[in-house]
């Protein structure tokens, strides 16, 4: 039987409520609409971490960041960690990573056979393939802080060069070319777009495409009666001291936030154009029906919600992401409301490629939900970052901070997460149960961490232990 192909597409920092299939009807994303309409839309997908590197590590290995030690962007998977591209590569697949991977070091293969690299837009100093592409065309890759209108918009400029040189266009064109060359063989490729991650920098001709649309207002604006807010704001304010940011987004006006959102949406439409190029190649090679397409993001973006920007915390806008699956056996136009996590992706990839699963995998494959969307595989989802963790049961979300601070939201009754009910005595039982689940999760991760860090017993100690066991067995009971 012919092997099925895998096209894994990710964006960077895309919140779920940014597409028509999730309710934002004015968005122009015909290719993502096609995938959604011909596949399954997952309505409750949560990331394992609200930041790039840790979240992506879980997508690679199917384990939580606390197990593999990837709790911040400056960490990487330990050597020898089983990852899906390496596993499916051994099964005869052509594998490639195209775009932004956020590996450390940035240019490692990470288990893939090939990479075409276009890293974070703020990492303009890296000599990756996009950098080389611009150089070959007589162009420099400037810091985004030098883009037109960057400072006055607090991070929503427009791209400095022609559209064809934009990082997202480079990734799309590279992916389409790679598929055109390798699409006749079984392939498993990860295409990762740098946008809509800040800076929100669409090409000049696209920056006003949503000017006359009813842009959603941020939740609570810049004022919120939440005792954790000051700790959260202090973290974001530090970007003013960062050489690749040089702005304080907490000072954003309503008009600046509106511009963030308009430009954010425009870069999603730009990505959609690139996805269309890949779909066209698959159709031309007559392999679309034999290809699984999985679309998601590594985390969301507050875009001014709760007075915050970017990610790092556990509000819905930061941890809830789109997830679309198309391919053989996936019911067209179907939806799944079950609670899922991005830790479930890696085992699903292995199932799609009929590859063996290593014992290290924590997540359960989503293939069971594709077969029966109403049969849950997760009762809880967890998300982790340095000094804080979240557990969510589909209604109540509990967050614990290293400082001892807590948040408890009834997401069903309070979907905007405005009222922190961690001190509400009527919910103490629920809070206690969720806190226990979070502790159990952390203890499980500790146990798995011990398994991967335990060194082999010294041979002489092993000999002594074996002799002692044999002696014990010889003693009559």
Secondary structure, DSSP 4 states (H G I P E B T S, - for coil): -PPPEEEEEEEES-BGGGSGGGT-TT---HHHHHHHHTSEEEEEEE-S-SSHHHHHHHHHHSS-HHHHT--STT--PPTT---HHHHHHHTT-EEEEEE----SSTT--TT-S-EEE---TT-TTS--HHHHHHHHTT-----GGGSBTHHHHTS--B-SS-GGGSHHHHHHHHHHHHHHHHTTS-EEEEEEEEEESSS----GGGTTTTTTS-PPPPTTTT----TTHHHHHHHHHGGGG-TTT---GGG--HHHHHHHHHHHHHHHHHHHHHHHHHHHHHHHTT-GGGEEEEEEES----TTGGG--SSSS-SHHHHEEEEEEESTTPPTTEEE-S-EEGGGHHHHHHHHTT-PPPTT--SPPTHHHHH-TTS-S-S-EEEEETTEEEEE-SSEEEEEETTS-EEEEETTT-TT-----TT-GGGHHHHHHHHHHHHHHHHHHHHHHHHHHPPPPPHHHHHHHHHHHHHHHHS--
